[in-house]
Amino acid sequence: MSEIKKMKKNEYLLSVTEVRKMLKEQSKEELIELLLDSYKTIPQLKEYITAKYANVDKIEAFNRSELAIN
């Protein structure tokens, strides 16, 4: 994956429609690779995916262990 650069205020960003069209043209493997690359580089995405898909019991156990350490 190429280096991610910060977008400047007036730089063009793809619309949701453009992204949807582009994603529909990708294979399942390409979509998985895109998602994993994004997951590795975007902390907010890690938090979102964890909150949406992680086992709630594991998250609660982790939070309890963090509280016990602190």
PDB file of N, H, CA, C and O in Angstrom:
ATOM      1  N   MET A   1       0.852  -1.182   0.000  1.00  0.00           N
ATOM      2  CA  MET A   1       0.000   0.000   0.000  1.00  0.00           C
ATOM      3  C   MET A   1       0.888   1.231   0.000  1.00  0.00           C
ATOM      4  O   MET A   1       1.906   1.274   0.690  1.00  0.00           O
ATOM      5  N   SER A   2       0.501   2.221  -0.769  1.00  0.00           N
ATOM      6  H   SER A   2      -0.326   2.186  -1.329  1.00  0.00           H
ATOM      7  CA  SER A   2       1.314   3.427  -0.832  1.00  0.00           C
ATOM      8  C   SER A   2       1.184   4.222   0.473  1.00  0.00           C
ATOM      9  O   SER A   2       0.272   4.006   1.271  1.00  0.00           O
ATOM     10  N   GLU A   3       2.108   5.125   0.652  1.00  0.00           N
ATOM     11  H   GLU A   3       2.848   5.300   0.004  1.00  0.00           H
ATOM     12  CA  GLU A   3       2.117   5.940   1.871  1.00  0.00           C
ATOM     13  C   GLU A   3       0.844   6.781   1.935  1.00  0.00           C
ATOM     14  O   GLU A   3       0.422   7.366   0.937  1.00  0.00           O
ATOM     15  N   ILE A   4       0.249   6.831   3.106  1.00  0.00           N
ATOM     16  H   ILE A   4       0.592   6.356   3.916  1.00  0.00           H
ATOM     17  CA  ILE A   4      -0.962   7.622   3.306  1.00  0.00           C
ATOM     18  C   ILE A   4      -0.546   9.051   3.609  1.00  0.00           C
ATOM     19  O   ILE A   4       0.298   9.294   4.470  1.00  0.00           O
ATOM     20  N   LYS A   5      -1.148   9.998   2.891  1.00  0.00           N
ATOM     21  H   LYS A   5      -1.835   9.800   2.191  1.00  0.00           H
ATOM     22  CA  LYS A   5      -0.834  11.395   3.169  1.00  0.00           C
ATOM     23  C   LYS A   5      -2.072  12.087   3.715  1.00  0.00           C
ATOM     24  O   LYS A   5      -3.204  11.690   3.437  1.00  0.00           O
ATOM     25  N   LYS A   6      -1.832  13.121   4.490  1.00  0.00           N
ATOM     26  H   LYS A   6      -0.912  13.443   4.715  1.00  0.00           H
ATOM     27  CA  LYS A   6      -2.948  13.891   5.035  1.00  0.00           C
ATOM     28  C   LYS A   6      -3.602  14.680   3.908  1.00  0.00           C
ATOM     29  O   LYS A   6      -2.926  15.246   3.050  1.00  0.00           O
ATOM     30  N   MET A   7      -4.915  14.704   3.929  1.00  0.00           N
ATOM     31  H   MET A   7      -5.465  14.244   4.627  1.00  0.00           H
ATOM     32  CA  MET A   7      -5.639  15.471   2.924  1.00  0.00           C
ATOM     33  C   MET A   7      -5.650  16.935   3.334  1.00  0.00           C
ATOM     34  O   MET A   7      -5.894  17.278   4.491  1.00  0.00           O
ATOM     35  N   LYS A   8      -5.384  17.776   2.368  1.00  0.00           N
ATOM     36  H   LYS A   8      -5.186  17.498   1.428  1.00  0.00           H
ATOM     37  CA  LYS A   8      -5.456  19.210   2.621  1.00  0.00           C
ATOM     38  C   LYS A   8      -6.901  19.652   2.483  1.00  0.00           C
ATOM     39  O   LYS A   8      -7.728  18.942   1.911  1.00  0.00           O
ATOM     40  N   LYS A   9      -7.196  20.817   3.005  1.00  0.00           N
ATOM     41  H   LYS A   9      -6.524  21.394   3.470  1.00  0.00           H
ATOM     42  CA  LYS A   9      -8.571  21.295   3.096  1.00  0.00           C
ATOM     43  C   LYS A   9      -9.351  21.191   1.781  1.00  0.00           C
ATOM     44  O   LYS A   9     -10.494  20.733   1.789  1.00  0.00           O
ATOM     45  N   ASN A  10      -8.775  21.594   0.680  1.00  0.00           N
ATOM     46  H   ASN A  10      -7.847  21.966   0.674  1.00  0.00           H
ATOM     47  CA  ASN A  10      -9.516  21.638  -0.574  1.00  0.00           C
ATOM     48  C   ASN A  10      -9.195  20.492  -1.527  1.00  0.00           C
ATOM     49  O   ASN A  10      -9.555  20.551  -2.703  1.00  0.00           O
ATOM     50  N   GLU A  11      -8.523  19.452  -1.037  1.00  0.00           N
ATOM     51  H   GLU A  11      -8.231  19.404  -0.082  1.00  0.00           H
ATOM     52  CA  GLU A  11      -8.242  18.313  -1.900  1.00  0.00           C
ATOM     53  C   GLU A  11      -9.513  17.503  -2.112  1.00  0.00           C
ATOM     54  O   GLU A  11     -10.397  17.459  -1.257  1.00  0.00           O
ATOM     55  N   TYR A  12      -9.579  16.870  -3.266  1.00  0.00           N
ATOM     56  H   TYR A  12      -8.861  16.906  -3.961  1.00  0.00           H
ATOM     57  CA  TYR A  12     -10.755  16.093  -3.650  1.00  0.00           C
ATOM     58  C   TYR A  12     -10.827  14.783  -2.879  1.00  0.00           C
ATOM     59  O   TYR A  12      -9.833  14.063  -2.779  1.00  0.00           O
ATOM     60  N   LEU A  13     -11.981  14.478  -2.344  1.00  0.00           N
ATOM     61  H   LEU A  13     -12.788  15.063  -2.425  1.00  0.00           H
ATOM     62  CA  LEU A  13     -12.250  13.186  -1.698  1.00  0.00           C
ATOM     63  C   LEU A  13     -13.344  12.480  -2.484  1.00  0.00           C
ATOM     64  O   LEU A  13     -14.261  13.122  -2.996  1.00  0.00           O
ATOM     65  N   LEU A  14     -13.248  11.171  -2.579  1.00  0.00           N
ATOM     66  H   LEU A  14     -12.503  10.650  -2.163  1.00  0.00           H
ATOM     67  CA  LEU A  14     -14.283  10.400  -3.268  1.00  0.00           C
ATOM     68  C   LEU A  14     -15.612  10.516  -2.530  1.00  0.00           C
ATOM     69  O   LEU A  14     -15.652  10.570  -1.300  1.00  0.00           O
ATOM     70  N   SER A  15     -16.677  10.554  -3.285  1.00  0.00           N
ATOM     71  H   SER A  15     -16.645  10.511  -4.283  1.00  0.00           H
ATOM     72  CA  SER A  15     -18.007  10.556  -2.687  1.00  0.00           C
ATOM     73  C   SER A  15     -18.364   9.134  -2.266  1.00  0.00           C
ATOM     74  O   SER A  15     -17.699   8.181  -2.673  1.00  0.00           O
ATOM     75  N   VAL A  16     -19.391   8.988  -1.469  1.00  0.00           N
ATOM     76  H   VAL A  16     -19.931   9.762  -1.139  1.00  0.00           H
ATOM     77  CA  VAL A  16     -19.858   7.665  -1.054  1.00  0.00           C
ATOM     78  C   VAL A  16     -20.267   6.863  -2.287  1.00  0.00           C
ATOM     79  O   VAL A  16     -19.984   5.667  -2.365  1.00  0.00           O
ATOM     80  N   THR A  17     -20.919   7.496  -3.239  1.00  0.00           N
ATOM     81  H   THR A  17     -21.149   8.467  -3.176  1.00  0.00           H
ATOM     82  CA  THR A  17     -21.340   6.822  -4.468  1.00  0.00           C
ATOM     83  C   THR A  17     -20.131   6.308  -5.246  1.00  0.00           C
ATOM     84  O   THR A  17     -20.149   5.183  -5.746  1.00  0.00           O
ATOM     85  N   GLU A  18     -19.087   7.121  -5.351  1.00  0.00           N
ATOM     86  H   GLU A  18     -19.073   8.035  -4.944  1.00  0.00           H
ATOM     87  CA  GLU A  18     -17.877   6.711  -6.059  1.00  0.00           C
ATOM     88  C   GLU A  18     -17.188   5.541  -5.346  1.00  0.00           C
ATOM     89  O   GLU A  18     -16.720   4.602  -5.989  1.00  0.00           O
ATOM     90  N   VAL A  19     -17.131   5.608  -4.018  1.00  0.00           N
ATOM     91  H   VAL A  19     -17.511   6.371  -3.495  1.00  0.00           H
ATOM     92  CA  VAL A  19     -16.510   4.532  -3.252  1.00  0.00           C
ATOM     93  C   VAL A  19     -17.320   3.247  -3.408  1.00  0.00           C
ATOM     94  O   VAL A  19     -16.752   2.174  -3.615  1.00  0.00           O
ATOM     95  N   ARG A  20     -18.627   3.351  -3.312  1.00  0.00           N
ATOM     96  H   ARG A  20     -19.088   4.223  -3.144  1.00  0.00           H
ATOM     97  CA  ARG A  20     -19.488   2.172  -3.467  1.00  0.00           C
ATOM     98  C   ARG A  20     -19.260   1.519  -4.835  1.00  0.00           C
ATOM     99  O   ARG A  20     -19.132   0.298  -4.925  1.00  0.00           O
ATOM    100  N   LYS A  21     -19.210   2.325  -5.892  1.00  0.00           N
ATOM    101  H   LYS A  21     -19.314   3.316  -5.819  1.00  0.00           H
ATOM    102  CA  LYS A  21     -18.991   1.798  -7.239  1.00  0.00           C
ATOM    103  C   LYS A  21     -17.632   1.110  -7.328  1.00  0.00           C
ATOM    104  O   LYS A  21     -17.522   0.019  -7.886  1.00  0.00           O
ATOM    105  N   MET A  22     -16.610   1.737  -6.785  1.00  0.00           N
ATOM    106  H   MET A  22     -16.698   2.623  -6.331  1.00  0.00           H
ATOM    107  CA  MET A  22     -15.263   1.173  -6.813  1.00  0.00           C
ATOM    108  C   MET A  22     -15.209  -0.148  -6.039  1.00  0.00           C
ATOM    109  O   MET A  22     -14.600  -1.114  -6.499  1.00  0.00           O
ATOM    110  N   LEU A  23     -15.842  -0.187  -4.876  1.00  0.00           N
ATOM    111  H   LEU A  23     -16.337   0.598  -4.503  1.00  0.00           H
ATOM    112  CA  LEU A  23     -15.830  -1.399  -4.065  1.00  0.00           C
ATOM    113  C   LEU A  23     -16.558  -2.557  -4.744  1.00  0.00           C
ATOM    114  O   LEU A  23     -16.137  -3.709  -4.640  1.00  0.00           O
ATOM    115  N   LYS A  24     -17.642  -2.250  -5.431  1.00  0.00           N
ATOM    116  H   LYS A  24     -17.985  -1.314  -5.515  1.00  0.00           H
ATOM    117  CA  LYS A  24     -18.395  -3.295  -6.138  1.00  0.00           C
ATOM    118  C   LYS A  24     -17.570  -3.934  -7.248  1.00  0.00           C
ATOM    119  O   LYS A  24     -17.830  -5.072  -7.638  1.00  0.00           O
ATOM    120  N   GLU A  25     -16.583  -3.215  -7.755  1.00  0.00           N
ATOM    121  H   GLU A  25     -16.372  -2.291  -7.438  1.00  0.00           H
ATOM    122  CA  GLU A  25     -15.746  -3.724  -8.840  1.00  0.00           C
ATOM    123  C   GLU A  25     -14.580  -4.584  -8.336  1.00  0.00           C
ATOM    124  O   GLU A  25     -13.890  -5.217  -9.135  1.00  0.00           O
ATOM    125  N   GLN A  26     -14.360  -4.610  -7.029  1.00  0.00           N
ATOM    126  H   GLN A  26     -14.920  -4.096  -6.380  1.00  0.00           H
ATOM    127  CA  GLN A  26     -13.236  -5.351  -6.448  1.00  0.00           C
ATOM    128  C   GLN A  26     -13.640  -6.787  -6.131  1.00  0.00           C
ATOM    129  O   GLN A  26     -14.812  -7.079  -5.889  1.00  0.00           O
ATOM    130  N   SER A  27     -12.654  -7.672  -6.136  1.00  0.00           N
ATOM    131  H   SER A  27     -11.703  -7.435  -6.332  1.00  0.00           H
ATOM    132  CA  SER A  27     -12.900  -9.059  -5.730  1.00  0.00           C
ATOM    133  C   SER A  27     -12.990  -9.123  -4.197  1.00  0.00           C
ATOM    134  O   SER A  27     -12.610  -8.182  -3.501  1.00  0.00           O
ATOM    135  N   LYS A  28     -13.491 -10.229  -3.700  1.00  0.00           N
ATOM    136  H   LYS A  28     -13.800 -10.993  -4.266  1.00  0.00           H
ATOM    137  CA  LYS A  28     -13.577 -10.424  -2.253  1.00  0.00           C
ATOM    138  C   LYS A  28     -12.196 -10.320  -1.616  1.00  0.00           C
ATOM    139  O   LYS A  28     -12.037  -9.701  -0.564  1.00  0.00           O
ATOM    140  N   GLU A  29     -11.197 -10.929  -2.257  1.00  0.00           N
ATOM    141  H   GLU A  29     -11.326 -11.432  -3.112  1.00  0.00           H
ATOM    142  CA  GLU A  29      -9.825 -10.891  -1.721  1.00  0.00           C
ATOM    143  C   GLU A  29      -9.286  -9.459  -1.669  1.00  0.00           C
ATOM    144  O   GLU A  29      -8.623  -9.075  -0.705  1.00  0.00           O
ATOM    145  N   GLU A  30      -9.572  -8.679  -2.701  1.00  0.00           N
ATOM    146  H   GLU A  30     -10.111  -8.991  -3.484  1.00  0.00           H
ATOM    147  CA  GLU A  30      -9.123  -7.279  -2.728  1.00  0.00           C
ATOM    148  C   GLU A  30      -9.798  -6.463  -1.625  1.00  0.00           C
ATOM    149  O   GLU A  30      -9.164  -5.615  -0.998  1.00  0.00           O
ATOM    150  N   LEU A  31     -11.075  -6.722  -1.394  1.00  0.00           N
ATOM    151  H   LEU A  31     -11.590  -7.411  -1.903  1.00  0.00           H
ATOM    152  CA  LEU A  31     -11.792  -6.015  -0.340  1.00  0.00           C
ATOM    153  C   LEU A  31     -11.244  -6.370   1.040  1.00  0.00           C
ATOM    154  O   LEU A  31     -11.099  -5.500   1.899  1.00  0.00           O
ATOM    155  N   ILE A  32     -10.945  -7.636   1.246  1.00  0.00           N
ATOM    156  H   ILE A  32     -11.062  -8.342   0.548  1.00  0.00           H
ATOM    157  CA  ILE A  32     -10.366  -8.057   2.528  1.00  0.00           C
ATOM    158  C   ILE A  32      -9.018  -7.386   2.732  1.00  0.00           C
ATOM    159  O   ILE A  32      -8.729  -6.902   3.826  1.00  0.00           O
ATOM    160  N   GLU A  33      -8.190  -7.348   1.699  1.00  0.00           N
ATOM    161  H   GLU A  33      -8.424  -7.741   0.810  1.00  0.00           H
ATOM    162  CA  GLU A  33      -6.874  -6.715   1.799  1.00  0.00           C
ATOM    163  C   GLU A  33      -7.000  -5.217   2.088  1.00  0.00           C
ATOM    164  O   GLU A  33      -6.250  -4.674   2.898  1.00  0.00           O
ATOM    165  N   LEU A  34      -7.942  -4.557   1.430  1.00  0.00           N
ATOM    166  H   LEU A  34      -8.552  -4.999   0.772  1.00  0.00           H
ATOM    167  CA  LEU A  34      -8.183  -3.129   1.680  1.00  0.00           C
ATOM    168  C   LEU A  34      -8.591  -2.899   3.131  1.00  0.00           C
ATOM    169  O   LEU A  34      -8.084  -1.993   3.792  1.00  0.00           O
ATOM    170  N   LEU A  35      -9.508  -3.727   3.617  1.00  0.00           N
ATOM    171  H   LEU A  35      -9.920  -4.463   3.080  1.00  0.00           H
ATOM    172  CA  LEU A  35      -9.979  -3.581   4.985  1.00  0.00           C
ATOM    173  C   LEU A  35      -8.860  -3.839   5.988  1.00  0.00           C
ATOM    174  O   LEU A  35      -8.726  -3.104   6.966  1.00  0.00           O
ATOM    175  N   LEU A  36      -8.060  -4.869   5.758  1.00  0.00           N
ATOM    176  H   LEU A  36      -8.169  -5.467   4.964  1.00  0.00           H
ATOM    177  CA  LEU A  36      -6.962  -5.174   6.679  1.00  0.00           C
ATOM    178  C   LEU A  36      -5.887  -4.091   6.648  1.00  0.00           C
ATOM    179  O   LEU A  36      -5.361  -3.722   7.699  1.00  0.00           O
ATOM    180  N   ASP A  37      -5.552  -3.578   5.472  1.00  0.00           N
ATOM    181  H   ASP A  37      -5.979  -3.878   4.619  1.00  0.00           H
ATOM    182  CA  ASP A  37      -4.586  -2.473   5.383  1.00  0.00           C
ATOM    183  C   ASP A  37      -5.104  -1.253   6.132  1.00  0.00           C
ATOM    184  O   ASP A  37      -4.356  -0.589   6.849  1.00  0.00           O
ATOM    185  N   SER A  38      -6.389  -0.965   5.960  1.00  0.00           N
ATOM    186  H   SER A  38      -6.996  -1.505   5.377  1.00  0.00           H
ATOM    187  CA  SER A  38      -6.999   0.178   6.651  1.00  0.00           C
ATOM    188  C   SER A  38      -7.007  -0.041   8.159  1.00  0.00           C
ATOM    189  O   SER A  38      -6.723   0.875   8.930  1.00  0.00           O
ATOM    190  N   TYR A  39      -7.335  -1.266   8.573  1.00  0.00           N
ATOM    191  H   TYR A  39      -7.566  -2.011   7.946  1.00  0.00           H
ATOM    192  CA  TYR A  39      -7.363  -1.616   9.991  1.00  0.00           C
ATOM    193  C   TYR A  39      -6.000  -1.404  10.633  1.00  0.00           C
ATOM    194  O   TYR A  39      -5.907  -0.925  11.763  1.00  0.00           O
ATOM    195  N   LYS A  40      -4.945  -1.762   9.908  1.00  0.00           N
ATOM    196  H   LYS A  40      -5.021  -2.152   8.990  1.00  0.00           H
ATOM    197  CA  LYS A  40      -3.584  -1.631  10.432  1.00  0.00           C
ATOM    198  C   LYS A  40      -3.141  -0.179  10.557  1.00  0.00           C
ATOM    199  O   LYS A  40      -2.294   0.126  11.397  1.00  0.00           O
ATOM    200  N   THR A  41      -3.682   0.714   9.758  1.00  0.00           N
ATOM    201  H   THR A  41      -4.370   0.466   9.076  1.00  0.00           H
ATOM    202  CA  THR A  41      -3.178   2.091   9.708  1.00  0.00           C
ATOM    203  C   THR A  41      -4.095   3.144  10.313  1.00  0.00           C
ATOM    204  O   THR A  41      -3.667   4.280  10.516  1.00  0.00           O
ATOM    205  N   ILE A  42      -5.338   2.798  10.603  1.00  0.00           N
ATOM    206  H   ILE A  42      -5.686   1.875  10.438  1.00  0.00           H
ATOM    207  CA  ILE A  42      -6.300   3.801  11.090  1.00  0.00           C
ATOM    208  C   ILE A  42      -6.811   3.389  12.476  1.00  0.00           C
ATOM    209  O   ILE A  42      -7.672   2.516  12.583  1.00  0.00           O
ATOM    210  N   PRO A  43      -6.284   4.015  13.535  1.00  0.00           N
ATOM    211  CA  PRO A  43      -6.692   3.632  14.897  1.00  0.00           C
ATOM    212  C   PRO A  43      -8.206   3.684  15.134  1.00  0.00           C
ATOM    213  O   PRO A  43      -8.747   2.823  15.829  1.00  0.00           O
ATOM    214  N   GLN A  44      -8.888   4.667  14.574  1.00  0.00           N
ATOM    215  H   GLN A  44      -8.449   5.366  14.010  1.00  0.00           H
ATOM    216  CA  GLN A  44     -10.337   4.772  14.772  1.00  0.00           C
ATOM    217  C   GLN A  44     -11.067   3.585  14.153  1.00  0.00           C
ATOM    218  O   GLN A  44     -12.101   3.156  14.665  1.00  0.00           O
ATOM    219  N   LEU A  45     -10.536   3.055  13.056  1.00  0.00           N
ATOM    220  H   LEU A  45      -9.696   3.404  12.640  1.00  0.00           H
ATOM    221  CA  LEU A  45     -11.155   1.891  12.429  1.00  0.00           C
ATOM    222  C   LEU A  45     -10.994   0.664  13.311  1.00  0.00           C
ATOM    223  O   LEU A  45     -11.909  -0.153  13.411  1.00  0.00           O
ATOM    224  N   LYS A  46      -9.827   0.527  13.955  1.00  0.00           N
ATOM    225  H   LYS A  46      -9.084   1.191  13.874  1.00  0.00           H
ATOM    226  CA  LYS A  46      -9.628  -0.585  14.897  1.00  0.00           C
ATOM    227  C   LYS A  46     -10.662  -0.529  16.006  1.00  0.00           C
ATOM    228  O   LYS A  46     -11.255  -1.547  16.363  1.00  0.00           O
ATOM    229  N   GLU A  47     -10.879   0.665  16.550  1.00  0.00           N
ATOM    230  H   GLU A  47     -10.398   1.492  16.260  1.00  0.00           H
ATOM    231  CA  GLU A  47     -11.857   0.831  17.626  1.00  0.00           C
ATOM    232  C   GLU A  47     -13.263   0.498  17.137  1.00  0.00           C
ATOM    233  O   GLU A  47     -14.017  -0.183  17.831  1.00  0.00           O
ATOM    234  N   TYR A  48     -13.615   0.975  15.948  1.00  0.00           N
ATOM    235  H   TYR A  48     -13.003   1.528  15.384  1.00  0.00           H
ATOM    236  CA  TYR A  48     -14.945   0.735  15.399  1.00  0.00           C
ATOM    237  C   TYR A  48     -15.189  -0.753  15.173  1.00  0.00           C
ATOM    238  O   TYR A  48     -16.222  -1.284  15.584  1.00  0.00           O
ATOM    239  N   ILE A  49     -14.247  -1.425  14.525  1.00  0.00           N
ATOM    240  H   ILE A  49     -13.408  -0.994  14.192  1.00  0.00           H
ATOM    241  CA  ILE A  49     -14.416  -2.848  14.236  1.00  0.00           C
ATOM    242  C   ILE A  49     -14.447  -3.661  15.528  1.00  0.00           C
ATOM    243  O   ILE A  49     -15.223  -4.609  15.647  1.00  0.00           O
ATOM    244  N   THR A  50     -13.609  -3.297  16.490  1.00  0.00           N
ATOM    245  H   THR A  50     -12.977  -2.528  16.394  1.00  0.00           H
ATOM    246  CA  THR A  50     -13.620  -3.997  17.773  1.00  0.00           C
ATOM    247  C   THR A  50     -14.972  -3.832  18.461  1.00  0.00           C
ATOM    248  O   THR A  50     -15.542  -4.802  18.960  1.00  0.00           O
ATOM    249  N   ALA A  51     -15.481  -2.605  18.486  1.00  0.00           N
ATOM    250  H   ALA A  51     -15.018  -1.817  18.080  1.00  0.00           H
ATOM    251  CA  ALA A  51     -16.767  -2.352  19.130  1.00  0.00           C
ATOM    252  C   ALA A  51     -17.905  -3.078  18.418  1.00  0.00           C
ATOM    253  O   ALA A  51     -18.832  -3.568  19.062  1.00  0.00           O
ATOM    254  N   LYS A  52     -17.834  -3.146  17.111  1.00  0.00           N
ATOM    255  H   LYS A  52     -17.080  -2.747  16.588  1.00  0.00           H
ATOM    256  CA  LYS A  52     -18.919  -3.744  16.342  1.00  0.00           C
ATOM    257  C   LYS A  52     -18.890  -5.273  16.336  1.00  0.00           C
ATOM    258  O   LYS A  52     -19.943  -5.910  16.365  1.00  0.00           O
ATOM    259  N   TYR A  53     -17.692  -5.868  16.297  1.00  0.00           N
ATOM    260  H   TYR A  53     -16.836  -5.350  16.273  1.00  0.00           H
ATOM    261  CA  TYR A  53     -17.604  -7.304  16.068  1.00  0.00           C
ATOM    262  C   TYR A  53     -16.971  -8.126  17.180  1.00  0.00           C
ATOM    263  O   TYR A  53     -17.104  -9.350  17.177  1.00  0.00           O
ATOM    264  N   ALA A  54     -16.296  -7.507  18.118  1.00  0.00           N
ATOM    265  H   ALA A  54     -16.188  -6.513  18.120  1.00  0.00           H
ATOM    266  CA  ALA A  54     -15.617  -8.286  19.156  1.00  0.00           C
ATOM    267  C   ALA A  54     -16.628  -8.884  20.125  1.00  0.00           C
ATOM    268  O   ALA A  54     -17.740  -8.383  20.291  1.00  0.00           O
ATOM    269  N   ASN A  55     -16.205  -9.964  20.753  1.00  0.00           N
ATOM    270  H   ASN A  55     -15.302 -10.372  20.618  1.00  0.00           H
ATOM    271  CA  ASN A  55     -17.005 -10.620  21.772  1.00  0.00           C
ATOM    272  C   ASN A  55     -17.104  -9.685  22.978  1.00  0.00           C
ATOM    273  O   ASN A  55     -16.079  -9.289  23.532  1.00  0.00           O
ATOM    274  N   VAL A  56     -18.296  -9.335  23.382  1.00  0.00           N
ATOM    275  H   VAL A  56     -19.129  -9.657  22.931  1.00  0.00           H
ATOM    276  CA  VAL A  56     -18.515  -8.398  24.483  1.00  0.00           C
ATOM    277  C   VAL A  56     -17.875  -8.897  25.771  1.00  0.00           C
ATOM    278  O   VAL A  56     -17.316  -8.101  26.525  1.00  0.00           O
ATOM    279  N   ASP A  57     -17.945 -10.198  26.040  1.00  0.00           N
ATOM    280  H   ASP A  57     -18.399 -10.845  25.427  1.00  0.00           H
ATOM    281  CA  ASP A  57     -17.345 -10.753  27.251  1.00  0.00           C
ATOM    282  C   ASP A  57     -15.839 -10.522  27.288  1.00  0.00           C
ATOM    283  O   ASP A  57     -15.285 -10.214  28.343  1.00  0.00           O
ATOM    284  N   LYS A  58     -15.170 -10.670  26.135  1.00  0.00           N
ATOM    285  H   LYS A  58     -15.620 -10.921  25.278  1.00  0.00           H
ATOM    286  CA  LYS A  58     -13.731 -10.438  26.074  1.00  0.00           C
ATOM    287  C   LYS A  58     -13.399  -8.973  26.347  1.00  0.00           C
ATOM    288  O   LYS A  58     -12.436  -8.675  27.054  1.00  0.00           O
ATOM    289  N   ILE A  59     -14.190  -8.063  25.792  1.00  0.00           N
ATOM    290  H   ILE A  59     -14.972  -8.305  25.217  1.00  0.00           H
ATOM    291  CA  ILE A  59     -13.949  -6.633  26.001  1.00  0.00           C
ATOM    292  C   ILE A  59     -14.148  -6.284  27.472  1.00  0.00           C
ATOM    293  O   ILE A  59     -13.337  -5.563  28.052  1.00  0.00           O
ATOM    294  N   GLU A  60     -15.209  -6.786  28.073  1.00  0.00           N
ATOM    295  H   GLU A  60     -15.868  -7.372  27.602  1.00  0.00           H
ATOM    296  CA  GLU A  60     -15.469  -6.500  29.482  1.00  0.00           C
ATOM    297  C   GLU A  60     -14.364  -7.069  30.365  1.00  0.00           C
ATOM    298  O   GLU A  60     -13.948  -6.415  31.321  1.00  0.00           O
ATOM    299  N   ALA A  61     -13.886  -8.259  30.066  1.00  0.00           N
ATOM    300  H   ALA A  61     -14.224  -8.790  29.289  1.00  0.00           H
ATOM    301  CA  ALA A  61     -12.793  -8.868  30.839  1.00  0.00           C
ATOM    302  C   ALA A  61     -11.525  -8.045  30.695  1.00  0.00           C
ATOM    303  O   ALA A  61     -10.805  -7.837  31.672  1.00  0.00           O
ATOM    304  N   PHE A  62     -11.245  -7.576  29.493  1.00  0.00           N
ATOM    305  H   PHE A  62     -11.829  -7.744  28.699  1.00  0.00           H
ATOM    306  CA  PHE A  62     -10.069  -6.739  29.267  1.00  0.00           C
ATOM    307  C   PHE A  62     -10.189  -5.444  30.062  1.00  0.00           C
ATOM    308  O   PHE A  62      -9.231  -5.028  30.714  1.00  0.00           O
ATOM    309  N   ASN A  63     -11.343  -4.809  30.016  1.00  0.00           N
ATOM    310  H   ASN A  63     -12.121  -5.147  29.487  1.00  0.00           H
ATOM    311  CA  ASN A  63     -11.544  -3.554  30.741  1.00  0.00           C
ATOM    312  C   ASN A  63     -11.381  -3.753  32.249  1.00  0.00           C
ATOM    313  O   ASN A  63     -10.802  -2.906  32.930  1.00  0.00           O
ATOM    314  N   ARG A  64     -11.893  -4.878  32.773  1.00  0.00           N
ATOM    315  H   ARG A  64     -12.363  -5.567  32.220  1.00  0.00           H
ATOM    316  CA  ARG A  64     -11.728  -5.175  34.205  1.00  0.00           C
ATOM    317  C   ARG A  64     -10.254  -5.357  34.550  1.00  0.00           C
ATOM    318  O   ARG A  64      -9.793  -4.872  35.583  1.00  0.00           O
ATOM    319  N   SER A  65      -9.511  -6.055  33.687  1.00  0.00           N
ATOM    320  H   SER A  65      -9.885  -6.448  32.847  1.00  0.00           H
ATOM    321  CA  SER A  65      -8.090  -6.278  33.957  1.00  0.00           C
ATOM    322  C   SER A  65      -7.312  -4.963  33.887  1.00  0.00           C
ATOM    323  O   SER A  65      -6.371  -4.760  34.654  1.00  0.00           O
ATOM    324  N   GLU A  66      -7.691  -4.084  32.990  1.00  0.00           N
ATOM    325  H   GLU A  66      -8.456  -4.249  32.367  1.00  0.00           H
ATOM    326  CA  GLU A  66      -7.026  -2.774  32.893  1.00  0.00           C
ATOM    327  C   GLU A  66      -7.296  -1.952  34.163  1.00  0.00           C
ATOM    328  O   GLU A  66      -6.399  -1.277  34.669  1.00  0.00           O
ATOM    329  N   LEU A  67      -8.512  -2.011  34.665  1.00  0.00           N
ATOM    330  H   LEU A  67      -9.240  -2.559  34.254  1.00  0.00           H
ATOM    331  CA  LEU A  67      -8.845  -1.273  35.882  1.00  0.00           C
ATOM    332  C   LEU A  67      -8.059  -1.813  37.072  1.00  0.00           C
ATOM    333  O   LEU A  67      -7.619  -1.053  37.934  1.00  0.00           O
ATOM    334  N   ALA A  68      -7.888  -3.128  37.111  1.00  0.00           N
ATOM    335  H   ALA A  68      -8.246  -3.746  36.411  1.00  0.00           H
ATOM    336  CA  ALA A  68      -7.140  -3.751  38.222  1.00  0.00           C
ATOM    337  C   ALA A  68      -5.668  -3.353  38.193  1.00  0.00           C
ATOM    338  O   ALA A  68      -5.039  -3.199  39.240  1.00  0.00           O
ATOM    339  N   ILE A  69      -5.128  -3.188  36.996  1.00  0.00           N
ATOM    340  H   ILE A  69      -5.639  -3.312  36.146  1.00  0.00           H
ATOM    341  CA  ILE A  69      -3.712  -2.799  36.864  1.00  0.00           C
ATOM    342  C   ILE A  69      -3.517  -1.341  37.276  1.00  0.00           C
ATOM    343  O   ILE A  69      -2.534  -1.005  37.937  1.00  0.00           O
ATOM    344  N   ASN A  70      -4.435  -0.495  36.893  1.00  0.00           N
ATOM    345  H   ASN A  70      -5.234  -0.768  36.356  1.00  0.00           H
ATOM    346  CA  ASN A  70      -4.323   0.941  37.183  1.00  0.00           C
ATOM    347  C   ASN A  70      -4.836   1.201  38.540  1.00  0.00           C
ATOM    348  O   ASN A  70      -4.836   2.347  38.990  1.00  0.00           O
TER     349      ASN A  70
END
